[in-house]
Every structure is written in structure tokens, then in C-alpha cells.
Amino acid sequence: MSDKHKVTVTVPPDDYRMDPQTAYLWDLLGRLIAVSREQMGDDKTFTVFLARISRELRRVVGPDGAAEALRGLADTQHEAARADR
């Protein structure tokens, strides 16, 4: 795996502002998750979303890179929770 295909999970700084394209994607995903939770419940919704993200990560960075990225996501949860708005 080359560095250009490495996925690094970081928590943005407090002064981070999304560009319009990122904000659109963030809002779209939020709406998809909300609708899915209403229709399928939390367990199935998050299982499907996380499984799909995992699959795409494996395709881009391979199984080891996907595991590393997902561990990075897990390791940032407390820091990210402090920044939740």
C-alpha cells in the first residue's frame, strides 16, 4: 500500500469550517442515517453503514489499511465527542 492510499483519521481543529461540498455530503449522510434509523432501527442502520464503509476502505487500502483506519476512528471517539455540536 502506498502512502497516497493510506486513510488517516483525525479530528479537525476547533476552528475547522467545512467547504460547501463537504457540508453537503455531511448533511446528506445525516439525512440518510436519520431515515434509515426510523425505518430499520439503530442496529441494522449502523451495521449496514459501517459494513459499506468497511468494504469501500478494503477496496481502496486493502484489509490491513481498512483495519488501521477503523482503529483510528475508534481511537478518536472521546476527542471527537468533545467537539460534537
NORBELVEN-V291158 format. One record per backbone hydrogen bond with DSSP energy under -0.5 kcal/mol. NH is the residue of the N-H (numbers start at 1). CO is the residue of the C=O. E is the energy in kcal/mol with one decimal. If there is no record, write none. Layout:
BEGIN
NH,CO,E + NH,CO,E
END
This chain:
BEGIN
5,2,-1.6 + 6,3,-1.6 + 8,6,-0.6 + 9,7,-0.5 + 10,8,-0.6 + 12,10,-0.5 + 16,13,-2.0 + 23,19,-2.6 + 24,20,-2.3 + 25,21,-2.1 + 26,22,-2.7 + 27,23,-2.6 + 28,24,-2.7 + 29,25,-2.8 + 30,26,-2.1 + 31,27,-2.3 + 32,28,-2.5 + 33,29,-2.7 + 34,30,-2.4 + 35,31,-2.5 + 36,32,-2.5 + 37,33,-2.7 + 38,34,-1.9 + 39,35,-2.1 + 40,36,-3.4 + 41,36,-0.6 + 41,37,-1.5 + 45,41,-1.9 + 46,42,-2.8 + 47,43,-2.0 + 48,44,-2.5 + 49,45,-2.7 + 50,46,-2.5 + 51,47,-2.3 + 52,48,-2.4 + 53,49,-2.4 + 54,50,-2.7 + 55,51,-2.3 + 56,52,-2.3 + 57,53,-2.6 + 58,54,-2.5 + 59,55,-2.0 + 60,56,-1.7 + 61,57,-3.5 + 62,57,-0.6 + 62,58,-1.6 + 65,61,-0.8 + 66,62,-2.5 + 67,63,-2.4 + 68,64,-2.3 + 69,65,-2.5 + 70,66,-2.7 + 71,67,-2.3 + 72,68,-2.3 + 73,69,-2.2 + 74,70,-2.4 + 75,71,-2.6 + 76,72,-0.8 + 76,73,-0.8 + 77,74,-1.2 + 80,76,-3.1 + 81,77,-2.3 + 82,78,-1.3 + 83,79,-0.8 + 83,80,-0.7 + 84,80,-0.7 + 84,81,-0.7
END
